[in-house]
Amino acid sequence: MALLITERCINCDMCEPECPNQAITLGTTIYEIDPVRCTECIGHYDSPTCQSVCPITHTIIQDSLWQETSDQLWEKFVQLYPNVRG
C-alpha cells in the first residue's frame, strides 16, 4: 500500500524533505502523498521515513484505497530508479 497523510497533519514540513521518492507535496490544506511515487521507502530504507519524523502519532497511515504488496512496491521502486539494482 501507499501511505496517506490524514487531516491530523499540522503542516510542520518534516515529512516532505525526508521522502526519497519526492512523493510528498504540500496540497491545498495539508501535505499529500502521491501513491504513484510512494514505495513506503522500499529500496531506500527499512521503514517509511515520513512516519518516523512525523511529530503527530497516526497522521501518516496505510492508504486502504491503494493496495500493493511488498513485491509491487519493489517493482515501483525499480521503475522509478531503473539504474539501481538490488
C-alpha positions, 0 to 999 in steps of 0.5 A: 500500500501507499501511505496517506497523510490524514487531516491530523497533519499540522503542516510542520514540513518534516515529512516532505524533505525526508521522502526519497521518492519526492512523493510528498507535496504540500496540497491545498490544506495539508501535505499529500502523498502521491501513491504513484511515487510512494514505495513506503521507502522500499529500496531506500530504507527499512521503514517509511521515513515520513512516519518516523519524523512525523511529530503527530502519532497516526497522521501518516497511515496505510492508504486502504484505497491503494493496495500493493504488496511488498513485491509491487512496491519493489517493482515501483521502486525499480521503475522509478530508479531503473539504474539501481539494482538490488 
